[in-house]
Amino acid sequence: MKKITKSEKETFDFAQDFARKLKGGETIGLVGDLGAGKTIFTKGLAKGLGVKQTIASPTFVLMKVCPIQNSKLKIKNLVHIDSYRIKNKNDLISLGVEEYIDRDDAIVVIEWADRVKKILPKKTKFIKLSNKIGDKREIVY
């Protein structure tokens, strides 16, 4: 499926709605060029799940575990990973990502997922974000 958004807010809102369809245990791989909206998408996803803390790209810390404060969901954590600086699968594994993958009480979202695609679960939901003219973005999911 494909969606064109015309602003960061529309990308954020789309991701917020997308989050409401998640049940837990999903791994979401975000791919796209620099500035394509991967972090904006993650912010919307976090808001839709009930994360209260501010979401920023974890480029230098690589992984952040954000508690979900929504008593209606069984999902308790959003695990946000930025694999831009990850060199190999051992770097990702050393972060402890395996502790969260496929857990019913967690959602794992990985920016730059194409860099670690070989070690992600086969059921990973890949979402490609592309810059278009102006503030438009194409989201393929």
Secondary structure, DSSP 8 states (H G I E B T S, - for coil): -EEEESSHHHHHHHHHHHHTT--SS-EEEEE-STTSSHHHHHHHHHHHHTB-S-----TTT-EEEEEB--TT-S--EEEEEE-TT--SHHHHHHTTGGGTTT-TTEEEEEETGGGSGGGS-TT-EEEEEEE-STT-EEEE-
